[in-house]
């Protein structure tokens, strides 16, 4: 169905030495739905620095500001997203220099940022493209200089791990290094970059959407966008030209994962500077340009006839995920290029009037069936009543606005990662802990029948643990899943984090009281290094820790990246990610360099949830459990013993008794 809708959408669109500052414009997107506390992150495609012309090499000063903002991802339905940007726009500013220039780059990481940022220039020669020199913590600025040695169009992006996450969140742009003498004149120049947005909820969901590292790693984005947002270059910033004018497109594929097959419907590129190279001759007469992630291209065409010309990735299903742009060409019609009806030649034309077929003999014979009917068919005139009947059937897609067609066509790519799109309403909170009997079916599926309940869940993500605990009464932690929802639509799935054995077999007689004792025993068995928490690049370690009132916990940054430890609702990206119990005090370790430690003595009992705000979107989750109660406030066992609702986002969790 998704493919059919995408094809219909496609058919609908084809019818009808002195310092030189870099100054990007900051245009407000007209017509966008007003959403409180959000900004317009879309880069106007006309926001292009002027041509270099024939100047001598110079020192070019570029200032990039790393800004984390709440922006409009799909204004038509009120979808918002927390973008990481250069200078508040996606893509970042286009930078224009010439071969031989010294480019002095200052990266300023705004104090309001939660993340460490940097910049890697593909046009720079040196390890990391400048990322190490520019690595800046929030509130810090770093400056470095490189020489623009090679003419071409190059990508730049944030070079801070996880790099793919920073790119997916909007930290990318282009730098053009012009050759001596500059580029040939073009009447219009446009700046466009293709990107991918990975959200936990499917496209079309209203409200703030969360980044999904799982979908990033599976390479299944919910959105494909030009210049950061849905409809950015269709309704909001269509690109305009007149008949006879030359159009130049500076195009980059930010990725971080998918290759672009760029195509303008109804146009042929007169020049294609393949992969952004300006040291090789351009290709000519190109229909579709392939641009890999982290690559670029310069495309040129001459507007020959008026009309709307759609630019898209020829992986056409991506149109339904937001990937479209429009060129609006105005001027006099020229039917010599294309017109409705049979071919006609002007008086005095040298073209032959003899009937000529462009098909093979076999196809000509098959399509003609002999006689005049076949001749008419090959000339494009239908003589079949069935054809006329089909044409009479109204096509509702023709009367739909583009954004409506896109919304109707939305279906997540890849059946192994998403819920059916029909389920757009917010799902009720799911359990984060389950107790029950684990069985393995003949086809390998792991099923958990909940203790003293008729409910059954399909378990995911821990096949080795499942096989080790088959036919046992177990306790699992995790969250309601969706990876296999399309395979078992009637059976809820549960993504498992931990598995603990409660009884050696499912036939054992277990009462709720015995179950509580077993849970407490399982929690106590999981206490490894109870007073120390390590940090990997994206996680707290270990996953469980038991602490007592008056004991000291030490966190150590055992990774190669900067972290922090924060339990303060005023500093977390999402207030729901942190929790301090009654009598406890918020805390913040400050930024921790690799190898540094932070220690704290806990004097108040209860549940503590904490985050590394630099990588909050990635979780860094862990569970602290006491020896008397596991996963909830000590001494107060919730009524929902067997199914407890999950918080908005799993993060570090601690219990002090």
C-alpha positions, 0 to 999 in steps of 0.5 A: 500500500505504501508503495502504491501511495508513493507512486500515486504521489509521484504521478500527482507531482509531475502533472499539474588577506582581509578578514571575510565574514560568513553571515547566514540569513535568519529567515522566518518560515512563512505559513508555518503553524505556530507552536509554542516555545519552538523555533524555525530551524529550516535553512532557506535554500537561497541563503548562499554566500556570494560568489568569490569572483577573482580575488586573491587568497585571504584569511576567512573567519567563520564562527559556528555556534552549537545551539540545541533548540526545540524546532518544528519537524512537521508543522502541518501536524504539530510535530516538534523535535529537539535539534542540535544545530550549527547557528540555529538552522539545519543545515548549518551555514553554507561556507564559501572560500577559494582555493588557497584561503586560510580558514579560521574556524571558531566553534562556540558551544552555547552555555545552554547546551547539554552536549559536548560539540565539535566540527569535522571539515571534510575539506581540511587535511589533518586527523579528525578534520579539526574535531579534536581542536574544536571539541568544546564543552557547554559555554566554551569556544575553540578556534583552529585554522586549516588551509583550503587546498582542494577545490570542491563541495565538501560536507562538515559535521559535528565530530563528537561521539556518537557522531551519527547521533549528532549528525542525525540531530542536525549538525551538518553543513557544506563548505564550497572551495572555489577554484582560482577564478571562481565558478561560471555564472549561474542565475540562481544558486540554492543550498540543499541538504538531505537528512534523516531523523530517527524518532521513537514514534512513527511519522505523523505523531503530534507533539515532541518526538524523542530520538531513537538510538535503536532506529539509528543503529538499525538504519530505519529513519521515520523521517527523510527531510530536505533542510531539516523539516517536512515541507521545508522546500515545498510549501515554505521555501519553494525555489523560483526561477524563470524560463531560460535561467540557469539553476545551480544546486549545492547539494549534500547528503548528511546521512548519516546512513542512506545514499541519495538518488537525487532527481528533478522530475522533468529536468535533465542536469546539464552539468553534474559535478559528481561527488562535489569535485571541481578538479574533474570535468562535470558529467553532462546530460544526467537524469539522477545523481547518486550522492553517498552519506557524507558526500556532495554534488553540484548540479546545474540545469537550464529552466526550459519550460514553466511549471512545478518541478519536483526534486526528490530522492528516487528511492520514492517511498521516502517522499511519504516520509517527508522528502520533497522539494519544488522548483517553480519556473515561470515564463512563456510556454514552449510546446516544442519540448512537450505537449498533449496529443499526437506529434505535429511538425511546423511548416517547413520542418526538415523532420520526416513525416514517415511513421517510425516506431521506437520499439523492437519488432516483437513489441511493435507487433504485440502492441499493434495486433496488426492494422490501424488499431496497432498503429494508433496505439503506437502513436499514443492514441488509445482505441480500447474502451477499457482504457477510456473507462480507466481514465474516467475513474477519478483519482483523489490524489490529484486534488490533495495538497502535497502534505495531505498526500504525504501524511496519508502515505506514511508507513514506516520502512522496515517491518521489524522496527515499528508499530503499524502506523494506524496506531497513532494514538498515544499508547497507555504506559506499559509494564517495566517488570513481569513475572511468569513462566518462560517457554520457547516455541518450536519456531524459536519465539520466547513467550512469557505467561504472566504469573496469576494472569491470563496475559502472555507476552512475546519476549525480545532482545535476550535470546541466550538468557531465554534459552538458559531459563526456558520452562522456569518461573522468572522475573524480567525487567524492560519495557513494552516493545514494538519490534515484532508487533507486526508479526504477532499483532495480537500478542504484546511484545516486551523488550527484556533488559534483565532476567532473574530465576524465581523458581526452577520450574513453572510447576512449582507452587508459588504464592505472592508472599514467596514471590516477594521473597524470591524477588528480594533474593534475586535483587540481592544476587545482582549486586556487583561492585555495590559502591562504584558505578563506571561509565562506558561511552553511552551507559552507566555500569553496572546495571544494578547496585545496592546502597544503604543509607550513609554509604558513599557511591563513586562514579568513575568516567571509565570511557573516552568521552566527557560525562556528568552525573545529574539528579536535578529536574532543573538541569535534565533535558526531560524532567521526567528522567530524574527523581529525588526522594523526599528528604534527598537533595539534587546533585550535579557532578559537573563535567567529568573528563575521562578518568575522573570520579565523583562521589556522594554519600546518600543519607535519605532512603528512597528511589533516585533516578539520574542521568548523564545530561550529555547523553540523556537521549541515549539512556545511560540507564541502570537499576539500583535495588535494595536487599528488601525491595526491588525496582520500587520504593523500599518498604512500600510494595506497589499494588501492581506487583506483576505489571508496573507502568514505565516512566517516560524514558528509562534512565539510571535508577537508585534505591537507598534503604 
